[in-house]
Amino acid sequence: MAANDYHFITHWRVEGSITEVADVLKDARELPRWWPSVYLRVEQLEPGDSEGIGKVVSLYTKGWLPYTLKWKFRVTESNYPYGFTLVAEGDFEGRGIWTLEQNGSTVNVIYDWKLRADKPLLRAFSFLLKPLFSANHRWAMARGEESLKLELARRHAPSAEAAAAIPAPPGPTFPHNLFRELQTHR
């Protein structure tokens, strides 16, 4: 495995139904609303077919480290509501497989992510900072689980007042405009 190759397997366990979780995850345009700590901007470029296969999405993302990533993904397989596969390109290249399984009142969510970091900063320093870059990914995915639980709680709230009382999802670690500044000076 090259220094800039990464393989992550993330496990989440959330209260809800498999279709609710699948519906949240498949609607990429809503990522900045319910997972704003990572997804700064999302644009659907192509809708794909009725199963979402062929959907292309452009993303601008970050973790807790002060760098951003620009990338796209294409959905290549769909087994709704049990998961889907995507292929990524841009600041990293790879494939991700989301797998969902109902387990009583909870859903087990597994994300299997194999990628090669191509962003010059990541490619150049992976040999030295791979543990830090890996921790950044684990932080981002932990925020995703937290944010998904909050999103599902809002959807299950018995009233608008109860939904409004649920905390907002965690936001970015640094202001968005700071990232633009850092990106222009790299």
C-alpha positions in Angstrom: 0.0 0.0 0.0 1.4 3.4 -1.0 1.8 6.0 1.7 -1.1 8.0 0.3 -3.5 5.0 0.1 -6.1 4.7 2.9 -8.7 2.2 3.8 -11.3 3.0 6.5 -14.2 0.9 7.8 -16.6 2.9 9.8 -19.5 1.5 11.9 -22.5 3.5 13.1 -25.5 2.3 15.0 -28.5 4.6 14.9 -32.2 4.5 16.1 -34.6 4.3 13.1 -35.7 2.3 10.1 -33.4 1.3 7.3 -35.5 3.2 4.8 -35.2 6.4 6.9 -31.4 6.1 7.1 -31.2 5.2 3.4 -33.3 8.2 2.4 -31.1 10.6 4.5 -27.8 9.2 3.0 -28.9 9.1 -0.6 -30.0 12.7 -0.7 -26.5 14.2 -1.1 -27.9 17.8 -1.6 -29.0 17.8 2.1 -25.5 16.9 3.5 -24.5 20.5 4.3 -27.7 20.9 6.3 -27.5 17.8 8.5 -23.7 17.2 8.4 -22.3 20.7 8.2 -19.1 19.9 10.1 -17.8 18.2 7.0 -20.0 19.1 4.0 -19.5 22.8 3.2 -21.0 22.8 -0.3 -22.7 20.1 -2.4 -24.0 20.3 -5.9 -25.8 17.5 -7.8 -24.4 17.5 -11.4 -26.4 14.5 -12.7 -29.5 12.9 -11.2 -28.8 9.3 -12.2 -31.6 6.8 -12.9 -34.6 5.9 -10.7 -32.3 4.0 -8.4 -29.7 6.8 -8.3 -27.2 4.9 -10.4 -25.2 7.3 -12.4 -25.9 10.2 -10.0 -22.9 12.6 -10.0 -22.3 15.0 -7.1 -19.6 17.7 -6.6 -18.5 18.3 -3.0 -16.4 20.7 -1.0 -15.6 19.1 2.3 -13.3 19.3 5.4 -12.5 17.7 8.7 -11.0 19.2 11.8 -7.7 19.9 10.1 -7.5 23.3 8.4 -7.6 22.1 4.8 -10.5 21.4 2.4 -11.1 18.8 -0.3 -12.8 19.2 -3.7 -14.1 16.0 -5.1 -16.9 14.3 -7.0 -18.6 11.0 -6.7 -20.7 8.9 -9.0 -23.1 6.2 -7.7 -22.2 3.0 -9.5 -24.4 0.5 -7.6 -27.6 0.8 -5.6 -29.4 -1.8 -3.5 -32.0 0.5 -1.8 -32.5 0.5 1.1 -29.5 -1.7 1.9 -26.8 0.5 0.6 -25.0 1.9 -2.4 -21.5 2.1 -3.9 -19.8 5.3 -5.1 -16.6 6.0 -7.0 -14.8 9.3 -6.1 -12.4 11.5 -8.0 -10.7 14.8 -7.4 -8.5 15.5 -4.4 -8.7 11.8 -3.8 -9.7 8.8 -5.9 -11.4 5.7 -4.6 -14.6 3.8 -3.9 -17.0 3.9 -1.0 -19.6 1.3 -0.1 -22.4 2.2 2.3 -24.1 -0.9 3.8 -27.3 -0.7 6.0 -28.8 -3.4 8.0 -31.9 -3.3 10.2 -31.3 -4.7 13.7 -34.5 -4.4 15.8 -35.1 -0.6 16.3 -31.6 0.3 15.2 -29.8 0.4 11.9 -26.2 -0.8 11.6 -24.4 1.4 9.1 -21.0 0.4 7.6 -19.0 2.6 5.4 -16.1 0.9 3.6 -13.8 3.6 2.1 -10.7 2.8 0.0 -9.0 5.9 -1.4 -5.8 7.4 -2.7 -5.1 10.9 -1.6 -4.2 13.0 -4.6 -4.4 16.5 -3.2 -0.8 17.7 -3.3 -0.7 18.4 0.5 -2.0 15.0 1.4 0.1 13.1 -1.3 3.3 14.9 -0.2 2.9 14.4 3.5 1.0 11.1 3.9 4.3 9.3 4.5 4.8 11.4 7.6 1.3 12.5 8.7 -0.8 9.5 7.8 -1.9 8.9 11.4 -3.0 12.6 11.6 -4.9 12.4 8.3 -6.5 9.1 9.4 -7.6 10.7 12.7 -9.1 13.6 10.7 -11.2 11.0 8.8 -12.3 9.3 12.0 -13.3 12.7 13.5 -15.4 13.5 10.4 -17.2 10.2 10.5 -17.9 10.5 14.2 -19.5 13.9 13.5 -21.5 12.1 10.7 -22.9 9.6 13.2 -23.7 12.3 15.7 -25.3 14.4 13.0 -27.3 11.5 11.6 -28.7 10.7 15.1 -29.8 14.3 15.5 -31.4 14.3 12.1 -33.3 11.1 12.8 -34.4 12.5 16.2 -35.7 15.7 14.5 -37.7 13.5 12.1 -39.1 11.4 15.0 -40.0 14.4 17.1 -43.7 14.5 18.0 -44.1 18.2 17.3 -42.4 21.1 15.6 -41.6 22.5 19.1 -39.9 19.2 20.1 -38.0 19.2 16.8 -36.8 22.7 17.4 -35.5 21.7 20.9 -33.1 19.2 19.4 -29.6 20.7 19.2 -28.2 21.7 15.8 -25.6 19.4 14.3 -22.0 20.3 15.0 -20.6 22.9 12.6 -17.1 23.2 11.0 -14.1 23.5 13.3 -12.9 26.7 11.5 -15.0 29.4 9.8 -15.7 28.6 6.2 -14.1 31.9 4.9 -10.9 31.0 6.8 -10.7 27.9 4.6 -10.9 30.0 1.5 -8.1 32.2 2.8 -5.9 29.1 3.5 -6.7 27.6 0.1 -5.6 30.8 -1.8 -2.3 30.8 0.0 -1.2 27.2 -0.4 
